[in-house]
């Protein structure tokens, strides 16, 4: 198999990074790219936390194949993620990506590596997820190890250079796609309208997201995500996430302890029932979600305005 680096994306949460590295020390991935975004200007506390996170590279002592990618200044989530993923796949052809507030189960890396190898030349699949949210009762075939989905999970995932090289950060397709075109993908007009809101928030930089741009890139090519039907990763980002406004409206599933690869067939099929659950429960693709999206957009706009005012005040321009 091709050597596959594990990319750790971190910023200013040393406790979470320390916990992730401790977990990685039990799994011992042989190649690590440790990427840490730079501190925000004028914030001494932020700078100290970033320095502490960077120092944690010393805990990666089970391999000598460690590369650091420390940004001198703050790029923001959107640019920091796209920068290191582009770097990793350009060197290795593929990568497994872990954000700082995740904990991989024992089966995530073996599953990701095998799926990367198995589907390397399958242009229909461009993303492999490790974090499954869908309960078994909402799956069409829970006994099958994997399914295809339209929705990539962005906290623990893997991809190839052949897919990531087509990443389009401009959102041109998303902003110009018709409601009917989006409805064909997500299954409902309400869902299409909700995604129009999401893409507009991303384009206006009300949220610093690479993930919506990646979703749009996948949808523009009518490509799919491969997702496990069991959960392989734990997430702990809702207590202190920079870009988190509210707690998730779902319950995280327990980690799967078996070897998921034993239940994999040669193919995986799209599961419309599971996607309907994700669309409604995770992305609020319903009339209430559209209405709430208006309020979320207003809150994001207000937060962005206040942030800009603080920056101007720090520069003595207000």
Helices and strands as residue ranges (DSSP letters): E 5-10, H 14-27, E 32-36, H 44-55, G 56-59, E 66-70, H 77-92, E 94-99, E 102-104, H 108-118, E 125-129, G 136-138, E 146-149, E 156-160, H 161-164, H 172-176, H 179-186, H 189-203, H 211-220, E 224-228, E 233-235, G 260-263, H 272-281, H 287-314
